[in-house]
Amino acid sequence: MTLPELIDQIKSQPRLFIRFHASWCGVCKLLAPHVRSLKEAEAMSEVKFIDVDVEEHLDVKKAFKINDLPYFAGFKDGKLLEEFATAKKDKVSELAEACAS
């Protein structure tokens, strides 16, 4: 997803959860099933989940100032709720729940 496309999504989606990752990132691979289970949860039905490979989209990586992976961002009505790099499932779940509430 290009930076302009991502900005359009941020502006147009009422609830948005973004996972930034890279193919070489082991922790990204470990957390992917957890993020997928959140996406499939009924409580998250109104949240749009987007995955962005920052190695394919360096402009996105630069715009979000991403230095560590995996990196997550949550938006509600176009406003940033929180963004962070983490390997903790609990923190990822909390962000998804904040997007859904």
VENBELWO-V501770 format. One record per residue. N is the residue number from 1. OMEGA is omega in whole degrees, 0 to 359 (NA if undefined). Layout:
BEGIN
N	OMEGA
N	OMEGA
END
This chain:
BEGIN
1	181
2	180
3	177
4	178
5	180
6	178
7	176
8	178
9	180
10	182
11	188
12	183
13	179
14	180
15	187
16	177
17	181
18	175
19	176
20	185
21	174
22	184
23	182
24	187
25	181
26	180
27	177
28	180
29	180
30	182
31	183
32	179
33	178
34	179
35	179
36	179
37	176
38	181
39	183
40	182
41	181
42	180
43	182
44	187
45	181
46	180
47	175
48	179
49	179
50	173
51	179
52	175
53	185
54	176
55	177
56	184
57	183
58	177
59	177
60	179
61	181
62	182
63	180
64	180
65	183
66	178
67	181
68	179
69	351
70	183
71	184
72	176
73	178
74	180
75	175
76	182
77	176
78	181
79	180
80	175
81	183
82	173
83	183
84	170
85	180
86	172
87	185
88	179
89	182
90	181
91	177
92	179
93	180
94	179
95	179
96	179
97	177
98	177
99	184
100	186
101	NA
END
